Amino acid sequence: MKLRKSRSHKRGRIEIIPMIDVIFFLLATFMLASLSMQNLHSLAVDLPQGQAAAMNAKKPVTLTVTHDSRILLNDTPVALEAVAATLKPMLSGPDSDVIVSADNAAPQGIVVQAMLAARAAGAEHFLIAVKHVQ
């Protein structure tokens, strides 16, 4: 009399779908971790609130006016009298944009004087930076 095995031997197989889920989870985790490690070299400026469309500028120059009336061109501190001389070589052409990032508490007179000095340097297009309100 021949005895039969109660269970037949099956080959193991690797399930691909859970492996894909794990890979995508690891990819998303590393992407978020790398974004949080970025060191942004920017100043904390309290921007006024408003709604504006997203801008598509080529290579804009940022004119920042802080709450204590300091003026910066692309994170380089400049005096109000030197804005025109410093900005002129930064402008790439007559259609280059200047982003004005003025603090909400910055004196309006200093902002206007800085924009007039930028206009004297050849800037024609000004973009005002605002916080996006939803």
C-alpha positions, 0 to 999 in steps of 0.5 A: 500500500502506497501512502500519499503525502498530505500536502504537495510541495509548492514553489515559493514566488515573490509578490511584486505589488507590495514591493512596488508599494514599499519602493514608492514609499521609500522614494517619497520619504527620501524626496521629502527628507531632501526637501527639508534639508534645503537651506534657503538663503532668504530673509524673513520679511512679513509680506502684505497679503494679496492674490496674484498669479504665479510669475514666470520670470527669466532671471529677476533681481530682487529688491528687498526692503526690510522693516528697519529700512535696510535695502538689499539687492539679491541678498546684498545690502546696499545704501539707498544712494548706491541702488542705481549703481549696484543694480545697473550691471545686474539688469540683463536687458530692458525687459528684465524684471525687478521683484520688490519684496517690501516688508509690511512694516517698511516705510512707504517712502523708502520703498518708493525711493528704492523703486525710483532709484531702480528705475533710474538704473534702467528697470522698467518692470516691477513685480510686487511680492505678496503672500498668497491668501486662500 
